[in-house]
Amino acid sequence: MAKKEMEVVRGIDLQRYMGRWYEIASFPSFFQPKSGTNTRATYTLKDDGTVNVLNETWVAGKRASIEGYAYKADPKSDEAKLKVKFYVPPFLPLIPVTGDYWVLLVGDNYQYSLVGEPRKKFLWILCRETHMDEETYNMLVQRAKDEGYDVSKLHKTPHPEPMPESNKTPDDAKGIWWFKSMK
């Protein structure tokens, strides 16, 4: 029996998708600090149609971040299949690293999103708020499971109060994130 391809959102309104998203849960990955809190992504649509991506997390009270950009994998398709590109190490961007960013589900009001990729090694549950109600969370987990993800690997991301508001802080640890992730 042939594996069915993951179902992705069609006709996503990129303008409505822009802004800040908080990571509610994700699969642990080598490129994110394991002890990160208040993890979030901020997306900004650029004039050329690409999306500026700023990923941030806080480790031991210090901000760690990496910036990159996203673009449609197939500009002619209406599928929400994007490619994201970051350069590492962030403090001396030499090596381009590209990954898939597939929007599997987005709420009617663009308040929550389920993001994955075709190999099913990475998964994110995102929300416009730092917390998500259990009913919505469980619905997104079920959708991921239906798409073939091993949802037992999901790890909830802590968002202790108060939430850091500034995009730039004096103790910005840009680049440290990348090094610490190599452990």
Summary of the structure (lengths in Angstrom):
residues: 183
radius of gyration: 15.9
end to end distance: 39.5
largest distance: 55.1
contacts: 499
relative contact order: 0.23
helix: 14%
strand: 39%
